[in-house]
Amino acid sequence: MPLVLIADDERDIVDFLSILLKDEGFRVVGAYDGEQAWRLVKTERPALVISDVSMPRLTGVELVHRLRLAKNGLEKLPVILMSALDTDVPHPVAPIIAKPFDLDHMLSLVSSELTPSRQQRGVA
C-alpha cells in the first residue's frame, strides 16, 4: 500500500490521521513541522502528503512550493492541505480541507489524489 506523510504541528491530528489511514491499509509516517516534512519527503518518497497549512519552520503552502520546484518526481507529488483557519491559500496550490474534517470526505480525497491519472498529470 502507498506511504502517506502526515505533517501537522498538532500531534493529536497526526496520530488520529495515522490511525485512520492505517485502518484503511496505508503505510504512514508523521512529521511535526514543515522542515521535518520536507526532509521526510526526500528520504521516504511518500505517495501522498497531507499537511497542515499553518506549521512552524515551514508552512504547508511553502512545502508545496518547494515540492513544485523539486526534481526527480517530487514536483508531481500530490498534496492535501488542511486548515482550521479561514485562510487564503493560493489556488490551485493543492486541495484544501477544513479542520475539523469529515472522515469520509478525507478518505475520499486521499483516494482521489492517489489515482494514477491525477499523478501522471501532476495535479496536486
C-alpha positions in Angstrom: 0.0 0.0 0.0 1.1 3.6 -0.6 3.0 5.6 2.0 1.3 8.7 3.2 3.2 11.5 5.0 1.1 13.5 7.5 2.5 16.8 8.6 0.9 18.8 11.4 2.3 20.6 14.5 -0.6 19.1 16.5 0.4 15.6 17.4 -3.2 14.6 18.0 -4.0 15.3 14.3 -1.0 13.3 13.1 -1.9 10.4 15.5 -5.6 10.5 14.5 -5.0 10.5 10.8 -2.3 7.8 11.2 -4.8 5.5 12.8 -7.5 6.3 10.2 -5.2 5.7 7.3 -3.6 2.6 8.8 -7.0 1.1 9.3 -7.6 1.7 5.5 -4.4 -0.2 4.8 -2.0 2.7 4.1 1.5 2.9 5.5 2.0 6.2 7.4 4.9 8.4 8.5 4.4 11.6 10.6 6.1 15.0 10.7 5.5 17.7 13.3 6.7 20.8 11.3 7.3 21.7 7.7 11.1 21.3 7.7 10.8 17.8 9.1 8.1 17.0 6.4 10.5 18.3 3.7 13.3 16.0 4.9 10.9 13.0 5.1 9.6 13.7 1.6 13.2 13.4 0.3 14.1 10.3 2.2 10.9 8.3 2.4 9.4 9.3 -1.0 5.7 9.1 0.0 2.9 8.7 -2.5 0.9 11.5 -0.9 1.4 14.3 1.6 -1.3 15.6 3.9 -0.1 18.8 5.5 -1.5 21.5 7.8 -1.3 25.0 6.3 0.0 26.7 9.4 3.1 25.0 10.8 6.3 26.3 12.3 9.6 26.4 10.4 7.9 25.9 7.0 4.2 26.3 6.2 2.2 23.8 4.3 1.9 26.2 1.3 5.7 26.7 1.4 6.2 23.0 1.4 4.0 22.6 -1.7 6.0 25.4 -3.4 9.3 23.6 -2.6 7.8 20.3 -4.0 6.7 22.0 -7.2 10.2 23.3 -7.8 11.9 20.0 -6.9 13.2 17.4 -9.3 13.1 13.6 -9.6 9.3 13.3 -9.5 8.8 15.2 -6.3 7.3 18.1 -8.3 4.3 15.8 -9.1 3.8 14.5 -5.5 0.1 15.0 -4.6 -0.6 17.1 -1.5 -3.7 17.7 0.5 -3.7 20.8 2.7 -5.7 21.1 6.0 -6.6 24.3 7.8 -8.6 25.2 10.9 -8.4 28.8 9.8 -10.3 30.6 7.1 -7.1 31.3 5.0 -6.4 32.5 1.6 -4.5 29.6 0.1 -3.3 30.3 -3.4 -5.3 28.2 -5.8 -4.5 25.7 -7.3 -1.6 25.0 -5.0 -3.4 21.9 -3.6 -6.8 20.8 -2.5 -7.7 22.1 1.0 -9.9 20.5 3.6 -11.2 22.4 6.6 -10.5 21.1 10.1 -12.3 19.5 11.8 -12.8 17.4 8.7 -15.4 14.7 7.8 -13.7 11.3 7.9 -15.4 10.1 4.8 -14.5 13.2 2.9 -10.9 12.9 3.9 -10.7 9.3 2.8 -12.4 10.2 -0.5 -9.9 13.0 -1.1 -7.0 10.7 -0.3 -8.3 8.1 -2.7 -8.8 10.7 -5.4 -5.3 12.2 -5.0 -3.8 8.7 -5.3 -5.4 7.8 -8.6 -2.8 7.2 -11.3 -4.4 9.6 -13.8 -4.1 12.5 -11.4 -0.5 11.6 -10.5 0.5 11.3 -14.2 -0.9 14.8 -15.0 1.0 16.2 -12.0 -2.2 17.5 -10.4 -1.8 18.3 -6.8 
